[in-house]
Amino acid sequence: MPKLLFVCTGNTCRSPMARFLLEKMLSQNKDLNKKWEIDSAGIAAFPGGKASDNAVRVLGEEGIDLTGHLSKQVDGDLIKDVDIILTMTINHKDMLLDNFPEAKGKVYTLKEFAGQAENPDVSDPFGQSLEIYRQTRDEIKKYLQKIMGKLNYYNSEEGIEGMVENNIKRGDIDMKIAIGSDHAGYEMKQEIIKLLDELGYDVSDMGTDSDESVDYPDFAYKVASGVASGEYDRGLLVCGTGIGMSIAANKVEGVRAALCHDVFSARAARNHNNANVLALGSRVIGIGLAKEIVKTWLEAGFDGDRHERRVNKITRIERGEY
Ligand SMILES: O=C[C@H](O)[C@H](O)[C@H](O)COP(=O)(O)O
């Protein structure tokens, strides 16, 4: 049976909550045919400590008894033994990789594994109010929901890399797409929506609703902020050239909008840049090519590795941390 390990700092709040919530969710989900063994640990845990009182309370509200939980420290044996490690923050992930380089390839933050690379941390509720613990519990639950399908597709031969690759493809996850255009892109947007409907994607149209003249930043902002907040997995934007839309969308933190007018760039925008928004110019290319570009971009995965290091630098630039 494959094993999944949640990791936080002290193994008294976030990681045990994640473990017990996921165990309950997996036991209730009839569509999942794969069984998982779930565990949790901390990078700075006191062995044998109990879960924090508020963690016990908020999981009690979910019908889960956390009183038997005893904290434990991550060690090499645990790391060797598990297939996937999901940390609560990027720091946890970095510290694990520093201390256990052999874990490379199987460590993700919970949120990035769930498909949200931006704001990848679940922050520590330790010592805070019951309400903050509730918020943390609900945040963890939200991302656990998103990884359920991925866990079902895990294949020991492909390992974690194969699973992530497979699950960013159409049909493997319920990818939520936001689409927007100005007047110039309106007609092309309608055609792309038809295509996405036919392909079975979950698409939300954020306007505009006619070819009456409007301002593209209004629609770029709607789509881009929907993607940045995690409400949508991807965004599509169409204006006359795609340029105004891409410039505006890239002003929103967490958005990597790519303007692509050929299939090669569309694929590379995903493989190399992990672009979460695609911009198109309806006055530049025809609908046939636009459809090919959209399909390619939606189905292509992020290659990670050296590209991840570079994308992380982009994130640091936009946060003013570079
Ligand atoms: O980058 C901006 C877009 O291409 C707009 O669609 C374009 O500027 C709209 O131009 P107009 O108002 O002349 O239709």
Ligand as a Chemical Component Dictionary entry (heavy atoms), coordinates in Angstrom:
data_LIG
# 
_chem_comp.id                   LIG 
_chem_comp.type                 NON-POLYMER 
_chem_comp.pdbx_formal_charge   0 
_chem_comp.three_letter_code    LIG 
# 
loop_
_chem_comp_atom.comp_id 
_chem_comp_atom.atom_id 
_chem_comp_atom.alt_atom_id 
_chem_comp_atom.type_symbol 
_chem_comp_atom.charge 
_chem_comp_atom.model_Cartn_x 
_chem_comp_atom.model_Cartn_y 
_chem_comp_atom.model_Cartn_z 
_chem_comp_atom.pdbx_ordinal 
LIG O1 O1 O 0 -3.897  45.154 -26.277 1  
LIG C1 C1 C 0 -5.034  45.607 -26.453 2  
LIG C2 C2 C 0 -5.990  44.945 -27.303 3  
LIG O2 O2 O 0 -5.450  44.524 -28.498 4  
LIG C3 C3 C 0 -7.310  45.677 -27.518 5  
LIG O3 O3 O 0 -8.196  44.706 -27.946 6  
LIG C4 C4 C 0 -7.260  46.788 -28.534 7  
LIG O4 O4 O 0 -6.373  47.800 -28.109 8  
LIG C5 C5 C 0 -8.666  47.382 -28.756 9  
LIG O5 O5 O 0 -8.607  48.350 -29.739 10 
LIG P1 P1 P 0 -9.896  49.111 -30.265 11 
LIG O6 O6 O 0 -10.485 49.859 -29.107 12 
LIG O7 O7 O 0 -9.390  50.022 -31.349 13 
LIG O8 O8 O 0 -10.860 48.090 -30.783 14 
# 
loop_
_chem_comp_bond.comp_id 
_chem_comp_bond.atom_id_1 
_chem_comp_bond.atom_id_2 
_chem_comp_bond.value_order 
_chem_comp_bond.pdbx_ordinal 
LIG O1 C1 DOUB 1  
LIG C1 C2 SING 2  
LIG C2 O2 SING 3  
LIG C2 C3 SING 4  
LIG C3 O3 SING 5  
LIG C3 C4 SING 6  
LIG C4 O4 SING 7  
LIG C4 C5 SING 8  
LIG C5 O5 SING 9  
LIG O5 P1 SING 10 
LIG P1 O6 DOUB 11 
LIG P1 O7 SING 12 
LIG P1 O8 SING 13 
# 
